[in-house]
Amino acid sequence: MRLLLTLASTSLFLTGPASAELVVVLYEAEVTTVVGQPFGMEVPRLSVVRGHFTYDPGSQDAAPDDPRRGKFEPVQSWGFLAEFLDQTVTGSVGAKASIETYGYTLRFDDGGDSPDTGDMALGGAPRTDIELALSFTGSSQNLPTDQLPEHFDFAGAPHTFSLGDDSGHVLIQFRNLTQLFPIAIKSFAWDDDEIQLTWHSTAGRHCGVDFTTDREEWLVLQPLVVGAGSETSITDDLRQRYAPGEDLPQQGFYRVRDLGSWP
């Protein structure tokens, strides 16, 4: 008897990729230029900076009649974090963004003395003088419209951002940009008694895969699966889990758990 498959992913039990999800981008970067003593520190060149930024791709365009430019003031669900030299800089809730489709450029600006942005913070303490400028230049594939992209794919080209305060600034170059997709089971393929399960993932992200027939007691199929890229798959051989001649259950559920580790 064949198993009647029902698919489930972790936490929210999503059955497929969701639309209009918050875009989360993880990054690793290094300091290339230092001017003054930003944040009152001596910042060595090539210092490593790690963090993330987020935005809502459904943010409303303040210039809807201009197809060549998009203005988003503020960017909905904006978030920014940079960690370096035991310091943490975070963004405000009032960053702004702009898109120029003729130059395929996406910019994010936060902090500073602009009335359109909020106050960024150093170590959790708000400061009016901290300023951030992110800039990404791509092609029509990266920015097909003047709307904020749902898929942040700017890998393969050098991109930089500036961060600083009244005491100085640093110019920082990205070494790695990785969009963190929500875990959601994408598909399954059935070949005799083998099931291949595929889910949306991120390279290096750690997950676990479980199976149940009743959603109460879960069997750990794979305690640790390291994401291979934007999609990751495993194969579940049912006959290795059931004795010869034993009927397969009439229904089953799979889930993919986020183990909370990625680059």
C-alpha positions as CSV (number, residue, x, y, z in Angstrom):
1,M,0.0,0.0,0.0
2,R,1.4,3.3,-1.0
3,L,1.9,6.1,1.5
4,L,-0.5,9.1,1.2
5,L,2.0,11.9,1.5
6,T,1.3,15.2,3.1
7,L,4.2,17.7,3.2
8,A,4.9,20.1,6.0
9,S,7.7,22.4,6.7
10,T,9.0,23.6,10.1
11,S,7.3,26.1,12.4
12,L,4.4,27.4,10.3
13,F,3.8,24.1,8.4
14,L,4.0,25.9,5.1
15,T,3.2,23.8,2.1
16,G,5.2,25.8,-0.5
17,P,7.2,29.0,-1.0
18,A,5.3,32.0,0.3
19,S,5.0,35.2,-1.7
20,A,5.9,38.7,-0.6
21,E,8.2,37.4,2.1
22,L,10.6,39.7,4.0
23,V,13.9,39.7,2.2
24,V,16.8,38.9,4.6
25,V,20.4,39.2,3.3
26,L,23.4,37.9,5.3
27,Y,26.7,39.4,4.5
28,E,30.4,39.2,5.3
29,A,32.7,42.1,4.3
30,E,36.0,43.7,5.0
31,V,37.1,47.3,5.6
32,T,39.0,48.7,2.6
33,T,39.3,52.5,3.5
34,V,39.3,54.3,6.9
35,V,38.9,58.0,7.3
36,G,39.4,59.4,10.8
37,Q,38.4,57.4,13.9
38,P,34.9,56.2,13.3
39,F,33.0,55.5,16.5
40,G,36.1,56.7,18.4
41,M,38.1,53.6,17.3
42,E,41.2,52.8,15.4
43,V,39.8,50.6,12.7
44,P,42.5,48.5,10.9
45,R,42.1,48.0,7.2
46,L,40.8,44.5,6.2
47,S,38.9,44.2,9.5
48,V,36.1,41.7,9.0
49,V,32.5,43.0,9.3
50,R,29.5,40.6,9.5
51,G,25.8,41.2,9.7
52,H,22.5,41.4,7.8
53,F,19.9,43.7,6.4
54,T,16.2,43.2,5.7
55,Y,13.4,44.9,3.8
56,D,9.9,44.4,2.6
57,P,9.8,44.1,-1.2
58,G,6.2,45.2,-1.0
59,S,7.2,48.7,0.3
60,Q,5.1,51.4,-1.4
61,D,6.8,53.4,-4.2
62,A,6.6,57.2,-3.5
63,A,7.0,57.9,-7.2
64,P,4.6,55.4,-8.9
65,D,4.3,57.5,-12.1
66,D,8.1,57.3,-12.9
67,P,8.8,53.8,-14.3
68,R,12.6,54.5,-14.3
69,R,12.9,55.4,-10.6
70,G,11.5,54.0,-7.4
71,K,11.5,55.8,-4.1
72,F,10.7,54.2,-0.8
73,E,10.5,56.5,2.2
74,P,10.6,54.7,4.5
75,V,11.5,51.2,3.6
76,Q,9.0,48.9,5.3
77,S,10.4,46.3,7.8
78,W,13.9,47.7,7.4
79,G,16.6,46.3,9.6
80,F,20.4,46.5,9.5
81,L,23.2,45.1,11.7
82,A,27.0,45.3,11.4
83,E,29.3,43.6,13.9
84,F,33.1,44.4,13.9
85,L,35.8,44.9,16.6
86,D,33.4,43.9,19.4
87,Q,31.0,46.7,18.3
88,T,27.5,46.5,17.0
89,V,25.8,49.0,14.8
90,T,22.1,48.7,14.1
91,G,19.8,50.6,11.8
92,S,16.8,52.7,12.4
93,V,13.1,52.0,11.5
94,G,13.1,54.9,9.0
95,A,15.6,54.0,6.3
96,K,14.9,55.0,2.7
97,A,15.7,53.3,-0.6
98,S,15.9,54.3,-4.3
99,I,16.1,52.4,-7.5
100,E,17.3,53.7,-10.9
101,T,16.4,51.2,-13.6
102,Y,18.4,53.0,-16.3
103,G,21.6,52.4,-14.3
104,Y,20.3,49.3,-12.5
105,T,21.3,50.7,-9.1
106,L,19.7,50.0,-5.8
107,R,20.6,52.3,-2.8
108,F,19.7,52.2,0.9
109,D,20.3,55.2,3.2
110,D,19.9,55.3,6.9
111,G,20.7,57.7,9.8
112,G,22.5,61.0,9.4
113,D,20.9,64.3,9.6
114,S,18.2,63.6,6.9
115,P,14.7,64.3,8.2
116,D,13.5,61.3,6.1
117,T,15.5,58.7,8.2
118,G,15.6,57.7,11.8
119,D,18.5,57.4,14.3
120,M,20.9,54.4,14.1
121,A,22.5,53.0,17.2
122,L,25.9,51.9,18.5
123,G,25.7,49.2,21.1
124,G,22.0,49.7,21.4
125,A,22.3,53.5,22.2
126,P,20.7,55.7,19.6
127,R,22.9,58.3,17.9
128,T,22.0,61.1,15.6
129,D,25.4,61.2,13.8
130,I,25.6,57.6,12.6
131,E,25.1,57.3,8.9
132,L,24.9,54.3,6.5
133,A,24.9,54.2,2.7
134,L,24.5,50.9,0.8
135,S,24.8,50.7,-3.0
136,F,24.4,47.8,-5.4
137,T,24.7,48.0,-9.2
138,G,23.6,45.1,-11.4
139,S,21.6,44.6,-14.6
140,S,18.1,44.1,-15.8
141,Q,18.2,40.6,-14.2
142,N,18.8,42.1,-10.8
143,L,16.4,45.0,-11.1
144,P,13.8,44.3,-13.8
145,T,11.4,46.9,-12.5
146,D,11.5,50.0,-10.2
147,Q,10.2,47.9,-7.3
148,L,12.3,46.5,-4.5
149,P,13.5,43.0,-5.6
150,E,12.1,39.9,-4.0
151,H,15.2,38.0,-5.0
152,F,18.4,39.7,-3.9
153,D,21.0,38.4,-6.4
154,F,23.9,40.8,-6.6
155,A,26.7,38.2,-6.3
156,G,29.7,38.2,-8.5
157,A,30.5,42.0,-8.6
158,P,32.3,44.2,-6.0
159,H,29.8,46.1,-3.9
160,T,30.6,48.5,-1.1
161,F,28.9,50.5,1.6
162,S,30.0,53.3,3.9
163,L,29.4,53.5,7.6
164,G,30.5,56.1,10.1
165,D,29.7,59.0,12.4
166,D,31.1,62.5,13.1
167,S,34.5,61.1,14.0
168,G,35.1,59.3,10.7
169,H,33.9,56.7,8.2
170,V,34.8,53.3,6.8
171,L,34.3,52.0,3.3
172,I,33.5,48.4,3.4
173,Q,33.5,45.9,0.6
174,F,31.2,42.8,0.6
175,R,32.9,39.5,0.3
176,N,29.7,37.4,0.5
177,L,26.0,38.2,0.1
178,T,23.5,35.5,0.8
179,Q,19.7,35.8,0.8
180,L,18.2,33.8,3.6
181,F,15.0,32.1,2.3
182,P,12.3,30.9,4.6
183,I,12.4,27.1,4.9
184,A,9.5,25.7,2.8
185,I,9.2,22.3,1.2
186,K,9.1,22.8,-2.5
187,S,8.4,19.3,-4.0
188,F,8.8,15.6,-3.7
189,A,9.4,12.9,-6.3
190,W,8.4,9.3,-5.8
191,D,10.3,6.4,-7.3
192,D,9.0,3.0,-6.2
193,D,9.5,3.1,-2.4
194,E,11.9,6.0,-2.4
195,I,10.9,9.6,-1.9
196,Q,13.0,12.6,-2.7
197,L,12.2,15.6,-0.7
198,T,13.3,19.1,-1.8
199,W,13.1,22.4,0.1
200,H,14.2,26.0,-0.3
201,S,17.4,26.6,1.5
202,T,20.5,28.6,1.8
203,A,24.1,27.4,1.2
204,G,25.6,26.3,4.5
205,R,22.3,26.5,6.5
206,H,21.8,23.6,8.9
207,C,18.5,21.8,9.0
208,G,17.1,18.5,10.3
209,V,14.4,16.4,8.6
210,D,11.7,14.4,10.5
211,F,8.8,12.1,9.6
212,T,5.5,11.3,11.4
213,T,2.2,9.5,10.7
214,D,0.2,11.5,13.4
215,R,2.0,14.8,13.9
216,E,2.6,13.9,17.5
217,E,5.6,11.5,17.5
218,W,8.3,12.5,15.1
219,L,11.1,10.2,13.8
220,V,14.4,11.9,13.0
221,L,15.3,10.9,9.5
222,Q,18.3,13.3,9.1
223,P,19.7,15.0,12.2
224,L,21.9,17.4,10.2
225,V,21.6,18.4,6.6
226,V,23.8,21.3,5.4
227,G,22.2,23.4,2.7
228,A,23.7,22.9,-0.8
229,G,22.4,26.1,-2.2
230,S,19.0,27.7,-2.9
231,E,17.6,24.1,-2.9
232,T,18.5,21.0,-0.9
233,S,17.2,17.5,-1.3
234,I,17.3,14.2,0.6
235,T,16.0,10.7,-0.3
236,D,13.9,8.7,2.1
237,D,14.0,4.9,1.4
238,L,10.8,3.7,3.0
239,R,11.8,0.0,2.7
240,Q,14.8,0.6,4.9
241,R,12.5,1.8,7.7
242,Y,9.8,-0.9,7.3
243,A,10.2,-4.7,7.5
244,P,9.7,-6.8,4.4
245,G,6.0,-7.5,3.9
246,E,5.0,-4.8,6.4
247,D,2.4,-2.4,5.0
248,L,3.3,1.2,4.7
249,P,1.2,3.7,6.7
250,Q,-1.7,5.3,4.9
251,Q,-0.5,8.8,5.6
252,G,2.7,10.6,6.6
253,F,4.1,14.0,7.2
254,Y,7.6,15.5,6.6
255,R,9.0,18.6,8.3
256,V,12.3,20.4,7.8
257,R,13.6,22.1,11.0
258,D,15.9,25.1,11.0
259,L,18.8,24.4,13.3
260,G,19.8,28.0,13.4
261,S,23.3,27.9,11.9
262,W,24.5,29.4,8.7
263,P,27.5,31.4,7.5
